[in-house]
Amino acid sequence: MRVIAGRARSLQLKTPQGPGTRPTTDRIKETLFNMIQWDISGCIFVDLFAGSGGIGIEALSRGASHAYFVENDREAISCIQENLAFTKFSNNATLLKQDVFTAIPMIHEKEADFVFIDPPYQAGDEEKVFELLAAAPYVTENTLLILEAEKDKELGFLTGQGYQIVKEKKYKTNKHVFIKRA
């Protein structure tokens, strides 16, 4: 896995070993950032279930002013720390070493521009995550929430929580769903 573009372009990132994390492939990461690239410069980026930190680091490399990484797996936390040091983005990052449900209320920003959510596919955490994000003051009508999910994941609960799907990009086995407050 590598950084696709920006200041840290082509640098190889470490990834945690084992089945606990599922890094977004370079091809899918490139497609995602091509879709949002015009809004990355100077943004606040939140990476929930951060794994290796590859998505948040890509945002920093492309000009995000600050990124939050939320992860509770020890090996993944170690990878994020090493990757941030290697790419020289440690000063632009906040690593919250705890589960997402505890961390969401602990982020103190006036507004986040992007929140990337990539929970374990079979865990069923999506509804609870979006419920907590609905109460987070930094998630405004301008915030773009991006969910990485299984291709056939049903997201009907979003409407009842005050969200709307603005775009969906499907890949072979998964999809990115772009969501805003309704």
LOVO-914018 format. One line per 8 residues: number of its first residue (from 1); their letters; for each residue x, y, z of N, C-alpha, C, O. Coordinates in nm, 2 decimals. Layout:
N
NUM) A) X/Y/Z/X/Y/Z/X/Y/Z/X/Y/Z; ...
This chain:
182
1) MRVIAGRA) 0.08/-0.12/0.00/0.00/0.00/0.00/0.09/0.12/0.00/0.19/0.13/0.07; 0.05/0.22/-0.08/0.13/0.34/-0.09/0.05/0.47/-0.09/-0.08/0.46/-0.10; 0.11/0.58/-0.07/0.04/0.71/-0.09/0.04/0.74/-0.23/0.14/0.73/-0.30; -0.08/0.77/-0.28/-0.10/0.79/-0.43/-0.05/0.92/-0.48/0.01/0.93/-0.58; -0.08/1.03/-0.41/-0.05/1.17/-0.47/-0.02/1.26/-0.35/-0.04/1.24/-0.24; 0.04/1.38/-0.39/0.07/1.48/-0.30/0.21/1.48/-0.25/0.30/1.43/-0.31; 0.23/1.54/-0.13/0.36/1.56/-0.07/0.43/1.43/-0.04/0.56/1.42/-0.05; 0.36/1.33/0.00/0.42/1.20/0.03/0.40/1.09/-0.08/0.41/0.97/-0.05
9) RSLQLKTP) 0.38/1.14/-0.20/0.35/1.05/-0.31/0.45/0.94/-0.32/0.57/0.96/-0.31; 0.40/0.82/-0.35/0.48/0.70/-0.37/0.54/0.64/-0.25/0.61/0.53/-0.26; 0.53/0.70/-0.13/0.59/0.64/-0.01/0.50/0.51/0.02/0.38/0.52/0.02; 0.57/0.41/0.06/0.51/0.28/0.10/0.47/0.29/0.24/0.54/0.34/0.33; 0.34/0.25/0.27/0.29/0.25/0.41/0.29/0.11/0.47/0.27/0.01/0.39; 0.31/0.10/0.60/0.30/-0.03/0.66/0.15/-0.06/0.69/0.07/0.03/0.70; 0.12/-0.19/0.69/-0.02/-0.23/0.72/-0.01/-0.34/0.82/0.08/-0.42/0.83; -0.11/-0.34/0.91/-0.12/-0.44/1.02/-0.14/-0.58/0.95/-0.20/-0.60/0.85
17) QGPGTRPT) -0.08/-0.68/1.02/-0.09/-0.82/0.97/-0.21/-0.88/1.02/-0.27/-0.84/1.13; -0.26/-0.98/0.96/-0.38/-1.06/1.01/-0.51/-1.01/0.96/-0.52/-0.91/0.88; -0.62/-1.08/1.00/-0.75/-1.05/0.94/-0.82/-0.93/1.01/-0.94/-0.90/0.97; -0.76/-0.87/1.11/-0.83/-0.76/1.18/-0.85/-0.63/1.10/-0.95/-0.56/1.13; -0.77/-0.61/1.00/-0.79/-0.49/0.92/-0.80/-0.53/0.77/-0.75/-0.63/0.73; -0.86/-0.44/0.69/-0.88/-0.47/0.55/-0.84/-0.34/0.48/-0.93/-0.26/0.45; -0.71/-0.31/0.45/-0.68/-0.19/0.39/-0.75/-0.16/0.25/-0.76/-0.26/0.17; -0.79/-0.04/0.23/-0.84/0.00/0.10/-0.74/-0.01/0.00/-0.63/0.04/0.02
25) TDRIKETL) -0.77/-0.08/-0.11/-0.66/-0.10/-0.22/-0.62/0.04/-0.28/-0.70/0.14/-0.28; -0.50/0.04/-0.33/-0.46/0.17/-0.40/-0.55/0.21/-0.51/-0.58/0.33/-0.52; -0.60/0.12/-0.59/-0.69/0.16/-0.70/-0.82/0.23/-0.64/-0.86/0.33/-0.70; -0.88/0.17/-0.54/-1.00/0.22/-0.49/-0.97/0.35/-0.42/-1.05/0.45/-0.42; -0.86/0.36/-0.34/-0.82/0.49/-0.28/-0.80/0.60/-0.38/-0.85/0.71/-0.36; -0.74/0.57/-0.49/-0.72/0.67/-0.59/-0.85/0.71/-0.65/-0.87/0.83/-0.67; -0.94/0.62/-0.68/-1.07/0.66/-0.73/-1.15/0.75/-0.63/-1.21/0.85/-0.67; -1.14/0.71/-0.50/-1.21/0.79/-0.40/-1.15/0.94/-0.40/-1.23/1.03/-0.40
33) FNMIQWDI) -1.02/0.95/-0.39/-0.96/1.08/-0.38/-0.98/1.16/-0.51/-0.97/1.28/-0.51; -0.99/1.10/-0.62/-1.01/1.17/-0.75/-1.15/1.24/-0.74/-1.17/1.34/-0.80; -1.25/1.17/-0.67/-1.38/1.23/-0.66/-1.39/1.34/-0.56/-1.48/1.43/-0.58; -1.30/1.35/-0.47/-1.31/1.46/-0.36/-1.19/1.55/-0.37/-1.18/1.64/-0.28; -1.10/1.54/-0.46/-0.97/1.61/-0.46/-0.98/1.76/-0.45/-0.90/1.83/-0.39; -1.09/1.82/-0.51/-1.10/1.97/-0.51/-1.13/2.03/-0.38/-1.12/2.15/-0.36; -1.18/1.94/-0.28/-1.22/1.99/-0.15/-1.12/1.95/-0.04/-1.15/1.98/0.08; -1.01/1.89/-0.07/-0.92/1.84/0.03/-0.83/1.95/0.09/-0.80/1.95/0.21
41) SGCIFVDL) -0.78/2.04/0.01/-0.68/2.14/0.05/-0.74/2.22/0.17/-0.85/2.28/0.16; -0.66/2.22/0.28/-0.70/2.29/0.40/-0.81/2.23/0.48/-0.86/2.30/0.58; -0.86/2.11/0.45/-0.97/2.05/0.52/-0.94/1.99/0.65/-0.82/1.96/0.68; -1.04/1.96/0.73/-1.03/1.88/0.85/-1.09/1.74/0.81/-1.20/1.73/0.76; -1.01/1.63/0.83/-1.04/1.50/0.78/-1.05/1.41/0.90/-0.95/1.40/0.98; -1.15/1.33/0.92/-1.17/1.24/1.03/-1.17/1.10/0.97/-1.25/1.07/0.88; -1.08/1.01/1.01/-1.07/0.87/0.96/-1.11/0.78/1.07/-1.03/0.75/1.16; -1.23/0.73/1.07/-1.28/0.63/1.17/-1.25/0.49/1.13/-1.26/0.46/1.01
49) FAGSGGIG) -1.22/0.40/1.23/-1.17/0.27/1.20/-1.05/0.28/1.11/-1.05/0.22/1.00; -0.95/0.35/1.15/-0.84/0.40/1.06/-0.75/0.29/1.01/-0.68/0.31/0.91; -0.74/0.17/1.08/-0.65/0.07/1.03/-0.51/0.11/1.03/-0.45/0.14/1.13; -0.45/0.12/0.91/-0.31/0.16/0.89/-0.30/0.31/0.88/-0.19/0.36/0.89; -0.41/0.38/0.87/-0.41/0.53/0.85/-0.40/0.57/0.71/-0.38/0.69/0.69; -0.40/0.48/0.62/-0.38/0.51/0.48/-0.47/0.62/0.42/-0.43/0.70/0.34; -0.60/0.62/0.46/-0.69/0.71/0.40/-0.66/0.85/0.45/-0.65/0.95/0.38; -0.65/0.87/0.59/-0.62/1.00/0.65/-0.48/1.05/0.60/-0.47/1.17/0.58
57) IEALSRGA) -0.39/0.96/0.58/-0.25/1.01/0.54/-0.26/1.05/0.39/-0.20/1.15/0.35; -0.34/0.99/0.31/-0.36/1.03/0.17/-0.42/1.17/0.17/-0.38/1.26/0.09; -0.52/1.20/0.26/-0.58/1.33/0.27/-0.47/1.44/0.31/-0.47/1.54/0.26; -0.39/1.40/0.41/-0.28/1.49/0.45/-0.18/1.52/0.34/-0.14/1.63/0.32; -0.15/1.41/0.27/-0.06/1.43/0.16/-0.11/1.52/0.05/-0.03/1.59/-0.02; -0.24/1.52/0.03/-0.31/1.60/-0.07/-0.34/1.74/-0.02/-0.41/1.82/-0.09; -0.31/1.77/0.11/-0.32/1.91/0.15/-0.42/1.93/0.27/-0.45/2.05/0.30; -0.48/1.83/0.33/-0.56/1.85/0.44/-0.48/1.92/0.55/-0.36/1.89/0.57
65) SHAYFVEN) -0.54/2.01/0.63/-0.47/2.08/0.73/-0.45/1.99/0.86/-0.35/2.00/0.93; -0.55/1.90/0.88/-0.54/1.82/1.00/-0.63/1.69/0.98/-0.73/1.70/0.91; -0.58/1.58/1.03/-0.65/1.46/1.02/-0.66/1.39/1.16/-0.56/1.39/1.24; -0.78/1.34/1.19/-0.80/1.26/1.31/-0.80/1.11/1.27/-0.87/1.08/1.17; -0.73/1.03/1.35/-0.73/0.89/1.32/-0.78/0.82/1.44/-0.73/0.84/1.56; -0.89/0.74/1.43/-0.95/0.67/1.54/-0.93/0.52/1.52/-0.98/0.46/1.42; -0.86/0.46/1.61/-0.83/0.31/1.60/-0.81/0.26/1.75/-0.75/0.33/1.83; -0.85/0.13/1.77/-0.83/0.08/1.90/-0.75/-0.05/1.90/-0.72/-0.11/2.01
73) DREAISCI) -0.71/-0.10/1.78/-0.63/-0.22/1.77/-0.48/-0.18/1.79/-0.43/-0.09/1.72; -0.41/-0.25/1.88/-0.27/-0.21/1.92/-0.18/-0.21/1.79/-0.10/-0.12/1.77; -0.19/-0.32/1.72/-0.10/-0.33/1.60/-0.13/-0.22/1.50/-0.04/-0.16/1.44; -0.26/-0.20/1.48/-0.29/-0.09/1.38/-0.25/0.05/1.43/-0.20/0.13/1.36; -0.26/0.07/1.56/-0.22/0.20/1.62/-0.07/0.22/1.60/-0.02/0.33/1.56; 0.01/0.11/1.62/0.15/0.11/1.59/0.18/0.15/1.45/0.27/0.23/1.42; 0.11/0.09/1.36/0.13/0.11/1.21/0.10/0.26/1.18/0.17/0.33/1.11; -0.01/0.31/1.24/-0.05/0.45/1.21/0.06/0.54/1.26/0.11/0.63/1.19
81) QENLAFTK) 0.12/0.52/1.38/0.22/0.60/1.44/0.35/0.60/1.35/0.41/0.70/1.32; 0.39/0.48/1.30/0.50/0.46/1.22/0.48/0.53/1.08/0.57/0.60/1.03; 0.36/0.51/1.02/0.33/0.57/0.89/0.32/0.73/0.90/0.37/0.79/0.81; 0.27/0.78/1.01/0.27/0.93/1.03/0.41/0.98/1.04/0.45/1.08/0.98; 0.50/0.91/1.12/0.64/0.95/1.14/0.71/0.94/1.00/0.78/1.04/0.96; 0.69/0.83/0.93/0.76/0.81/0.80/0.72/0.92/0.70/0.81/0.96/0.62; 0.59/0.95/0.69/0.55/1.05/0.60/0.56/1.20/0.65/0.53/1.29/0.57; 0.61/1.21/0.77/0.63/1.34/0.83/0.50/1.42/0.85/0.50/1.54/0.83
89) FSNNATLL) 0.39/1.35/0.88/0.26/1.42/0.91/0.22/1.41/1.05/0.11/1.45/1.08; 0.30/1.37/1.14/0.27/1.36/1.28/0.21/1.49/1.34/0.12/1.49/1.42; 0.27/1.60/1.30/0.23/1.73/1.36/0.09/1.78/1.31/0.03/1.87/1.36; 0.04/1.71/1.20/-0.09/1.75/1.15/-0.19/1.64/1.18/-0.30/1.64/1.12; -0.16/1.56/1.28/-0.25/1.44/1.30/-0.28/1.43/1.45/-0.20/1.46/1.54; -0.40/1.38/1.48/-0.44/1.35/1.62/-0.48/1.20/1.61/-0.57/1.16/1.54; -0.41/1.12/1.69/-0.45/0.97/1.70/-0.52/0.95/1.82/-0.47/0.96/1.93; -0.65/0.90/1.81/-0.73/0.87/1.92/-0.73/0.72/1.94/-0.78/0.65/1.85
97) KQDVFTAI) -0.66/0.67/2.04/-0.64/0.52/2.06/-0.75/0.47/2.14/-0.74/0.43/2.26; -0.87/0.46/2.08/-0.99/0.41/2.15/-1.09/0.36/2.05/-1.07/0.39/1.93; -1.20/0.30/2.10/-1.30/0.26/2.00/-1.37/0.39/1.95/-1.38/0.49/2.01; -1.43/0.37/1.83/-1.50/0.48/1.76/-1.61/0.54/1.84/-1.63/0.66/1.84; -1.68/0.46/1.91/-1.80/0.50/1.99/-1.76/0.60/2.10/-1.84/0.69/2.13; -1.65/0.58/2.16/-1.59/0.66/2.26/-1.53/0.79/2.20/-1.54/0.90/2.26; -1.47/0.77/2.09/-1.39/0.88/2.03/-1.47/0.99/1.96/-1.44/1.10/1.96; -1.58/0.95/1.90/-1.66/1.05/1.82/-1.70/1.17/1.90/-1.68/1.28/1.85
105) PMIHEKEA) -1.74/1.16/2.03/-1.77/1.28/2.10/-1.64/1.36/2.15/-1.65/1.47/2.20; -1.53/1.30/2.14/-1.40/1.36/2.19/-1.33/1.44/2.08/-1.23/1.51/2.12; -1.38/1.45/1.96/-1.32/1.53/1.86/-1.38/1.67/1.87/-1.51/1.69/1.87; -1.30/1.77/1.90/-1.34/1.91/1.92/-1.30/2.00/1.81/-1.19/2.06/1.81; -1.38/2.00/1.70/-1.35/2.09/1.59/-1.48/2.16/1.57/-1.59/2.12/1.60; -1.47/2.28/1.51/-1.59/2.36/1.48/-1.67/2.29/1.37/-1.79/2.27/1.37; -1.59/2.24/1.27/-1.65/2.16/1.16/-1.55/2.07/1.10/-1.44/2.11/1.07; -1.59/1.95/1.07/-1.51/1.85/0.99/-1.56/1.86/0.85/-1.68/1.86/0.83
113) DFVFIDPP) -1.47/1.86/0.76/-1.51/1.86/0.62/-1.54/1.73/0.57/-1.63/1.71/0.49; -1.46/1.62/0.61/-1.49/1.49/0.57/-1.48/1.39/0.69/-1.40/1.41/0.78; -1.57/1.30/0.69/-1.56/1.19/0.79/-1.56/1.06/0.71/-1.66/1.03/0.64; -1.45/0.98/0.71/-1.44/0.86/0.64/-1.47/0.74/0.74/-1.40/0.74/0.85; -1.56/0.66/0.71/-1.61/0.55/0.80/-1.59/0.42/0.73/-1.65/0.39/0.63; -1.50/0.33/0.79/-1.47/0.20/0.73/-1.48/0.09/0.83/-1.37/0.04/0.87; -1.60/0.06/0.89/-1.61/-0.04/0.99/-1.59/-0.18/0.94/-1.60/-0.20/0.82; -1.56/-0.27/1.03/-1.55/-0.41/0.99/-1.68/-0.45/0.93/-1.79/-0.42/0.98
121) YQAGDEEK) -1.68/-0.51/0.81/-1.80/-0.54/0.73/-1.91/-0.61/0.81/-2.03/-0.58/0.79; -1.88/-0.72/0.88/-1.98/-0.80/0.94/-2.02/-0.75/1.08/-2.11/-0.81/1.14; -1.96/-0.65/1.13/-1.99/-0.61/1.27/-2.12/-0.54/1.29/-2.18/-0.54/1.40; -2.17/-0.48/1.19/-2.30/-0.41/1.20/-2.30/-0.28/1.28/-2.40/-0.24/1.34; -2.19/-0.21/1.28/-2.17/-0.09/1.35/-2.22/0.04/1.29/-2.23/0.14/1.35; -2.26/0.03/1.16/-2.29/0.15/1.08/-2.40/0.24/1.15/-2.38/0.36/1.16; -2.51/0.17/1.19/-2.62/0.25/1.24/-2.58/0.32/1.37/-2.62/0.44/1.38; -2.51/0.26/1.46/-2.47/0.33/1.58/-2.37/0.44/1.55/-2.38/0.55/1.62
129) VFELLAAA) -2.28/0.42/1.46/-2.18/0.52/1.42/-2.26/0.65/1.37/-2.23/0.76/1.41; -2.35/0.63/1.28/-2.42/0.74/1.22/-2.51/0.81/1.32/-2.53/0.93/1.32; -2.56/0.73/1.42/-2.64/0.79/1.53/-2.55/0.89/1.61/-2.60/1.00/1.65; -2.43/0.84/1.65/-2.34/0.93/1.72/-2.29/1.05/1.64/-2.28/1.16/1.69; -2.27/1.03/1.51/-2.23/1.14/1.43/-2.34/1.24/1.42/-2.31/1.36/1.40; -2.46/1.20/1.42/-2.57/1.30/1.41/-2.57/1.39/1.53/-2.62/1.51/1.52; -2.52/1.35/1.64/-2.51/1.43/1.76/-2.38/1.51/1.77/-2.37/1.59/1.86; -2.29/1.48/1.69/-2.15/1.55/1.69/-2.16/1.69/1.63/-2.20/1.70/1.52
137) PYVTENTL) -2.13/1.79/1.71/-2.14/1.93/1.66/-2.05/1.96/1.54/-2.08/2.05/1.46; -1.94/1.88/1.52/-1.86/1.91/1.40/-1.91/1.85/1.27/-1.85/1.87/1.17; -2.02/1.77/1.28/-2.08/1.72/1.16/-2.19/1.81/1.13/-2.30/1.80/1.19; -2.17/1.90/1.03/-2.27/2.00/0.99/-2.33/1.96/0.85/-2.30/1.86/0.79; -2.41/2.05/0.80/-2.47/2.03/0.67/-2.36/2.03/0.56/-2.39/1.99/0.45; -2.25/2.09/0.59/-2.14/2.09/0.49/-2.04/1.97/0.50/-1.97/1.95/0.40; -2.05/1.89/0.60/-1.97/1.77/0.62/-2.01/1.66/0.52/-2.12/1.63/0.51; -1.91/1.61/0.45/-1.93/1.49/0.37/-1.89/1.37/0.44/-1.77/1.35/0.48
145) LILEAEKD) -1.98/1.28/0.47/-1.95/1.15/0.53/-1.94/1.05/0.42/-2.02/1.04/0.33; -1.83/0.97/0.43/-1.80/0.87/0.33/-1.80/0.73/0.40/-1.71/0.71/0.48; -1.89/0.65/0.36/-1.89/0.51/0.42/-1.84/0.41/0.32/-1.88/0.41/0.20; -1.74/0.33/0.36/-1.70/0.22/0.28/-1.77/0.10/0.34/-1.76/0.06/0.46; -1.84/0.03/0.25/-1.92/-0.09/0.30/-1.93/-0.20/0.19/-1.89/-0.18/0.08; -1.98/-0.31/0.23/-2.00/-0.42/0.14/-2.10/-0.37/0.03/-2.18/-0.29/0.05; -2.08/-0.42/-0.09/-2.15/-0.38/-0.21/-2.30/-0.39/-0.19/-2.38/-0.30/-0.24; -2.35/-0.49/-0.11/-2.50/-0.51/-0.10/-2.55/-0.46/0.04/-2.66/-0.50/0.08
153) KELGFLTG) -2.47/-0.38/0.11/-2.51/-0.33/0.24/-2.63/-0.24/0.23/-2.63/-0.15/0.16; -2.73/-0.27/0.31/-2.86/-0.20/0.32/-2.84/-0.08/0.41/-2.79/-0.10/0.53; -2.87/0.04/0.37/-2.85/0.16/0.45/-2.98/0.24/0.47/-2.98/0.36/0.49; -3.09/0.17/0.48/-3.22/0.24/0.49/-3.23/0.32/0.62/-3.31/0.42/0.63; -3.16/0.29/0.72/-3.16/0.36/0.85/-3.12/0.50/0.84/-3.16/0.58/0.92; -3.04/0.54/0.74/-2.99/0.67/0.72/-3.09/0.78/0.72/-3.08/0.88/0.78; -3.20/0.75/0.64/-3.31/0.85/0.62/-3.37/0.88/0.76/-3.40/1.00/0.79; -3.40/0.78/0.84/-3.46/0.80/0.97/-3.37/0.88/1.06/-3.42/0.93/1.16
161) QGYQIVKE) -3.24/0.88/1.04/-3.15/0.95/1.12/-3.12/1.09/1.07/-3.03/1.17/1.13; -3.18/1.13/0.96/-3.17/1.27/0.91/-3.05/1.28/0.81/-3.00/1.39/0.79; -3.02/1.18/0.74/-2.92/1.18/0.64/-2.98/1.16/0.50/-3.09/1.10/0.49; -2.90/1.19/0.40/-2.94/1.16/0.26/-2.81/1.11/0.19/-2.70/1.16/0.21; -2.83/1.01/0.10/-2.72/0.96/0.02/-2.71/1.05/-0.10/-2.81/1.07/-0.18; -2.59/1.11/-0.12/-2.58/1.21/-0.24/-2.51/1.14/-0.36/-2.52/1.19/-0.47; -2.44/1.03/-0.33/-2.37/0.96/-0.44/-2.32/0.83/-0.39/-2.30/0.80/-0.27; -2.31/0.73/-0.48/-2.27/0.60/-0.45/-2.17/0.55/-0.56/-2.20/0.56/-0.68
169) KKYKTNKH) -2.06/0.50/-0.52/-1.96/0.44/-0.62/-1.94/0.30/-0.59/-1.89/0.27/-0.48; -1.98/0.21/-0.68/-1.97/0.07/-0.65/-1.85/0.01/-0.72/-1.81/0.05/-0.83; -1.78/-0.08/-0.65/-1.67/-0.16/-0.70/-1.71/-0.30/-0.71/-1.82/-0.34/-0.69; -1.61/-0.39/-0.73/-1.64/-0.53/-0.74/-1.71/-0.59/-0.62/-1.81/-0.66/-0.63; -1.65/-0.57/-0.50/-1.70/-0.63/-0.38/-1.75/-0.53/-0.28/-1.81/-0.57/-0.18; -1.72/-0.40/-0.30/-1.76/-0.30/-0.20/-1.81/-0.17/-0.26/-1.82/-0.17/-0.39; -1.84/-0.07/-0.18/-1.88/0.06/-0.24/-1.85/0.17/-0.14/-1.82/0.15/-0.03; -1.84/0.29/-0.20/-1.83/0.41/-0.12/-1.96/0.48/-0.13/-2.01/0.51/-0.24
177) VFIKRA) -2.02/0.52/-0.02/-2.15/0.59/-0.01/-2.12/0.73/0.04/-2.06/0.74/0.15; -2.16/0.83/-0.03/-2.13/0.97/0.01/-2.27/1.02/0.07/-2.37/1.02/0.01; -2.26/1.07/0.19/-2.37/1.10/0.27/-2.36/1.24/0.33/-2.25/1.28/0.37; -2.48/1.31/0.33/-2.48/1.44/0.40/-2.61/1.45/0.49/-2.70/1.37/0.47; -2.61/1.54/0.58/-2.73/1.57/0.66/-2.84/1.61/0.56/-2.81/1.69/0.47; -2.96/1.57/0.59/-3.07/1.60/0.50/-3.12/1.75/0.53/-3.21/1.80/0.47
